[in-house]
Amino acid sequence: MIKRSFFLILLLVLAIVLFFNPNFKTIAAGVAILLFGMIMLEEGFRVFTKGPLQNILKKATDKLYKSISAGALVTALLQSSSLVSVITISFISAGLISLSGGIGLIFGANIGTTATAWLVAGFGLKIKISTLAMPMLIFGIIFSFQKKNYLKGIGNVLAGLGFFFLGIHYMKEGFDIFKQYIDLTQYAIPGFLGIVVYTVIGIIITTILQSSSATIALILAALSAGQIEYENALALAIGANVGTTITAILGSLSSNIAGKRLAGAHFVFNITTGIVTLAFIYPLANLVNYLSEFFGIGATDYILKLALFHTIFNVLGVVIMVPFIGKLETFLLRVFKEEDDKDIDEPKYLNEAVLEFPGTLITSLLKESKYLYKNAIFEIVAHALNIHRDDIKSDRKIKKVIKRSTKDMHTDVESLYYKKVKTIYGEIIKYATKGQSTLKLDEIQNSRISNIQIANRKMVEIIRDVRELNKNVSVYLNSNNKYISKEYDKFRKKVVKVLRIIYHFRKEEDKELYYEQLLKLKREAIKEIHSSNKAINKLIRNNLITVNMASSLVNDTDNVNDMIKKLISVAELLYLEEESLFLKKNDNEE
């Protein structure tokens, strides 16, 4: 609602300004073209964010200096801090990187955004950029109509750069035309008051444009046309950085908890940097003059000097904030808290942010499915057999576990399914289906998501199987007929053995050993389905069990073996890394 109201007010103000001052339209058109170019650049680079780029960002967060460097480098190359923010939020949401690692990337992205100022100051305003923009647009549009994604990506990048440079050209031309009617330098305010006033103006412009890079380009174009004083331009640059905090806050309103925390980090960083820079603006300006002389930048080349100033105070902000990242992380975790007491039926890893990239979606689906399997399914199956989970995880002999587990837990499998499984199962299937329909997945990624869906369907089938088994286990647990009780204890023993090996398969490093055991049990279960059971036949012949007992035993024999097969299949689908290996084995065994 706030964003919509802000947008409507912005449109109304813009319409009024253009109506009463048509000379402003060239500048406005230049800004619009530049912003459109930045959008196309972001869309173009999105094609190349799969694989290597995501792996670089993910691996770069184990050390702070690496995350800051990666954030700066990638943002400088992509010319889009917002794309880096989207990737970072998606990674944090999927649990691929920590919050502190994400904060490092965002801090680095602030340094990376200074590349825009250098691009505009050192290139965009030094030559007749429109002559370069046109060929970029032509080839960009041609490439963008190609079918292959990477060619479309190249096309969008070229067209985006073309529009970006064309927007700079129109802004510069607009200020030159504008100067014939109004000289904005008449409104220059000297001294610290001017610094404060123009900082506020910079904040307002950035809030309107929703891009600090666009604001910096606008400032540089105005400075190049002589429409603003250098000192006021420095203040506008500070305001542009602070103004991005408004953009971040507005963007985080509908974001998940990771987005809110990163917006908070962005806010703290830019506000701190802005306050420090304002307090020391004159010493920093002197530093810029000294460095300009050192690097051979002319004393009156205010465009390059502004780019240098922009870089210095962003680097200064990172230097100031780095020692406090740990405290900042603690503060953000305390202010933006996850919902407490989330039950198993509420997603813990699934949210809209993970749908941005195939890797984060697959990781989140896998984590959510593993959490469901090791908590809800493990608990329901164990309790349905009147076995405590701690006994399964323990080193006690299974025979002793079965012998001591004679108390009926009165487990309502149906109720547990609706309480702990149904909703989260639906969410997993929803996100998997949505990802397959909206993301451009390759064959392997599609296969992985399909396997996760299969694993979850099998989990639901396991609940159905154990629900039927639970009824008879409860009836015959302490039956006066020792023969029927013994047979159901055998069923319980088989399932507990499988659950214990699966537990070790999930937890232990020596997966190969436990996997071989699981494969053996799975083969035995498949072989025993629908096969004649001599022990049951003997009990029937000797009239040791009733007809109803015999019927229950025959049905539950197949039921137990089918459930064991599914329990092992789910473990394979979720925990086995050599995916092609187990898929091949499954095909042979089924």
C-alpha positions, -999 to 999 in steps of 0.1 A, spaced: 0 0 0 28 24 9 47 16 -23 15 20 -44 8 54 -29 43 65 -34 42 54 -70 9 73 -77 23 105 -61 55 102 -82 35 99 -114 14 129 -106 44 151 -97 62 140 -129 32 148 -150 29 183 -135 66 190 -139 66 179 -176 34 199 -183 47 232 -168 83 228 -178 86 209 -212 124 217 -212 128 191 -185 115 163 -208 150 155 -224 166 150 -190 136 129 -178 138 108 -210 175 103 -205 169 90 -170 141 67 -182 163 53 -210 192 48 -186 169 30 -160 155 8 -188 191 0 -199 199 -10 -163 168 -33 -162 179 -49 -195 215 -53 -182 201 -71 -151 179 -94 -172 208 -102 -195 232 -110 -168 206 -132 -151 211 -158 -178 247 -161 -167 241 -162 -130 236 -200 -131 265 -223 -123 298 -206 -121 286 -172 -107 264 -187 -80 292 -211 -71 317 -182 -68 293 -162 -45 285 -193 -24 321 -203 -19 333 -168 -13 314 -164 20 336 -186 42 359 -157 48 349 -120 52 375 -106 29 365 -130 2 328 -122 5 334 -84 3 358 -89 -26 333 -111 -45 304 -87 -39 325 -58 -52 338 -76 -82 305 -92 -93 286 -59 -88 312 -40 -108 309 -65 -137 271 -69 -136 265 -32 -129 236 -43 -107 238 -44 -69 201 -54 -69 209 -86 -87 236 -94 -62 211 -87 -34 185 -111 -50 211 -138 -53 223 -132 -17 187 -133 -3 180 -165 -22 212 -181 -9 205 -171 27 168 -183 24 180 -217 12 206 -219 39 235 -220 15 253 -191 31 253 -175 65 239 -140 73 274 -127 80 285 -140 46 255 -123 30 263 -90 48 299 -92 34 285 -96 -1 262 -66 4 291 -45 18 312 -55 -12 283 -46 -36 284 -11 -22 320 -8 -33 311 -24 -67 285 2 -74 312 28 -76 322 13 -110 291 30 -125 305 64 -115 339 55 -131 322 42 -162 301 73 -166 329 98 -156 358 81 -175 339 69 -206 303 80 -209 310 118 -206 344 119 -223 334 108 -258 303 111 -280 287 81 -265 257 80 -287 278 68 -316 287 37 -296 252 32 -282 235 28 -315 256 -2 -327 251 -18 -293 214 -14 -296 213 -28 -331 233 -59 -323 216 -63 -289 182 -64 -304 193 -89 -331 208 -112 -304 178 -109 -281 155 -124 -308 175 -156 -309 162 -188 -294 192 -199 -273 192 -184 -238 229 -174 -238 224 -155 -271 194 -137 -256 214 -129 -225 242 -114 -247 216 -94 -266 200 -80 -234 235 -71 -221 244 -53 -253 210 -35 -256 212 -26 -219 246 -10 -224 233 8 -254 203 22 -236 226 30 -206 249 51 -227 221 66 -247 204 77 -215 237 94 -204 238 112 -237 202 125 -234 208 135 -198 239 155 -208 220 170 -238 191 178 -216 211 197 -190 228 217 -219 194 226 -232 180 233 -197 209 257 -190 196 280 -218 165 286 -197 175 280 -161 210 281 -145 208 257 -116 241 270 -102 222 301 -91 206 278 -64 240 266 -51 243 268 -13 278 273 0 291 260 33 280 231 55 243 241 52 246 235 14 261 201 21 232 191 43 205 205 19 220 188 -12 224 155 8 187 156 14 180 164 -23 202 134 -32 182 112 -9 149 124 -25 161 118 -60 174 83 -53 141 74 -36 123 85 -67 146 68 -92 150 37 -69 186 35 -81 218 51 -67 236 43 -99 211 63 -119 213 92 -94 251 92 -97 249 92 -135 224 121 -133 247 141 -109 277 135 -132 257 146 -162 246 178 -144 281 184 -132 295 179 -167 270 205 -180 280 230 -153 246 229 -137 257 221 -102 287 231 -81 313 205 -73 308 209 -35 271 204 -39 277 174 -62 297 157 -34 267 161 -11 243 148 -37 266 117 -40 263 111 -2 226 115 -5 224 90 -33 241 64 -11 218 72 19 188 72 -4 193 35 -14 184 27 22 148 39 15 148 17 -16 160 -13 4 134 -7 31 106 -4 6 118 -36 -12 120 -55 20 84 -48 31 72 -79 11 104 -98 15 111 -128 37 132 -127 69 165 -129 50 155 -99 28 146 -79 59 178 -87 76 199 -77 46 179 -45 41 187 -38 78 224 -43 72 222 -21 41 204 6 61 230 5 90 259 6 65 247 35 44 235 56 73 268 51 92 288 58 60 266 89 53 270 104 88 308 98 89 313 112 54 292 143 62 312 149 94 345 146 75 335 159 41 361 186 39 391 164 50 378 138 25 376 165 -2 412 174 5 421 138 3 404 136 -31 425 166 -43 457 150 -30 449 117 -47 438 134 -79 472 151 -82 489 118 -74 469 99 -101 472 127 -127 435 138 -126 432 175 -135 424 200 -108 392 211 -126 382 176 -138 354 175 -113 337 145 -129 366 121 -122 372 137 -88 335 130 -79 339 94 -90 370 91 -68 352 107 -39 323 82 -43 348 53 -42 366 66 -12 336 71 11 322 36 2 355 19 9 357 40 41 322 27 51 333 -9 47 365 -3 67 345 13 95 318 -15 95 340 -46 92 350 -48 129 313 -47 138 299 -73 114 295 -99 142 276 -74 164 255 -63 135 246 -99 127 235 -105 163 215 -73 163 197 -82 130 189 -117 143 174 -102 174 154 -75 156 142 -97 127 133 -130 144 120 -162 127 86 -173 138 90 -192 171 75 -227 176 72 -235 140 56 -269 137 67 -295 112 37 -286 90 51 -251 83 79 -247 58 113 -240 73 133 -236 41 107 -228 14 98 -192 5 94 -171 -26 131 -161 -25 143 -196 -33 124 -196 -65 148 -171 -80 174 -198 -90 173 -235 -97 201 -243 -72 185 -226 -43 151 -242 -51 166 -277 -53 186 -272 -21 155 -259 -2 132 -287 -15 158 -312 -4 163 -297 30 126 -295 36 121 -331 25 149 -343 47 135 -324 77 101 -340 71 115 -375 67 138 -375 97 112 -359 120 76 -365 111 80 -398 91 105 -413 115 84 -404 145 51 -416 131 65 -450 119 83 -456 152 53 -446 174 29 -465 152 49 -496 161 49 -485 198 87 -479 197 104 -449 211 127 -430 187 155 -429 213 155 -467 213 160 -468 176 189 -444 178 205 -463 207 230 -491 206 206 -515 224 200 -548 207 169 -547 186 156 -578 202 158 -561 236 141 -530 223 112 -550 210 109 -570 242 108 -538 264 84 -520 241 51 -535 252 31 -504 261 5 -492 236 13 -456 227 -23 -451 213 -8 -434 182 -34 -417 160 -16 -420 126 -44 -402 108 -42 -372 131 -4 -370 130 -6 -371 92 -29 -340 91 -9 -323 118 26 -329 107 27 -341 71 -1 -330 49 5 -292 48 43 -294 43 39 -322 17 15 -299 -2 40 -270 0 69 -291 -13 49 -303 -42 36 -267 -49 71 -252 -49 85 -281 -70 58 -277 -96 61 -239 -96 99 -241 -100 96 -266 -129 71 -243 -147 88 -209 -141 125 -216 -140 146 -226 -170 159 -260 -157 182 -284 -175 176 -321 -177 196 -329 -145 179 -302 -125 144 -314 -136 154 -349 -127 165 -339 -92 132 -320 -85 112 -350 -99 131 -373 -76 123 -351 -46 86 -352 -56 88 -390 -58 104 -392 -24 76 -371 -9 49 -392 -25 65 -423 -11 66 -407 24 28 -402 22 24 -438 11 45 -449 41 21 -431 64 -8 -450 47 10 -483 51 19 -478 87 -16 -467 96 -30 -501 86 -1 -519 104 -7 -498 135 -42 -511 140 -31 -547 142 0 -540 162 -21 -524 189 -46 -552 189 -20 -580 191 7 -563 211 -2 -580 243 -25 -607 230 -32 -638 249 -21 -657 218 17 -657 220 21 -669 184 4 -638 168 22 -615 192 55 -631 182 48 -626 145 40 -589 149 71 -585 170 90 -599 140 74 -572 118 84 -546 144 119 -559 145 123 -558 107 111 -522 105 132 -510 135 163 -526 119 157 -506 87 150 -474 106 182 -478 127 204 -484 96 187 -454 78 195 -433 109 232 -442 107 231 -438 69 220 -402 74 244 -394 103 276 -414 97 304 -407 73 307 -443 62 276 -442 40 288 -469 17 287 -495 45 252 -487 56 240 -483 20 250 -519 12 230 -530 43 200 -511 31 203 -525 -4 203 -560 10 172 -554 32 155 -538 2 162 -569 -20 149 -591 8 117 -570 11 110 -570 -26 116 -608 -28 92 -614 1 63 -594 -13 36 -618 -25 58 -648 -17 45 -677 4 52 -675 41 59 -709 55 58 -698 91 23 -684 87 11 -715 68 24 -737 96 5 -716 122 -27 -720 102 -23 -758 97 -17 -763 134 -47 -741 144 -24 -719 165 -40 -687 152 -75 -679 141 -86 -672 105 -88 -635 112 -53 -635 127 -40 -654 96 -57 -629 73 -41 -599 91 -7 -616 91 -8 -623 53 -19 -587 45 6 -571 69 35 -592 55 31 -576 22 24 -542 39 56 -543 60 78 -554 31 63 -527 9 68 -501 36 105 -512 41 111 -509 4 97 -473 3 116 -462 35 148 -473 18 139 -457 -15 132 -424 2 166 -425 20 183 -432 -14 164 -403 -31 172 -378 -4 206 -388 10 225 -406 -16 249 -383 -35 257 -407 -64 223 -401 -79 228 -418 -112 241 -449 -94 210 -454 -72 186 -446 -100 201 -473 -121 199 -498 -92 163 -488 -85 153 -495 -121 169 -529 -119 153 -539 -86 118 -526 -93 
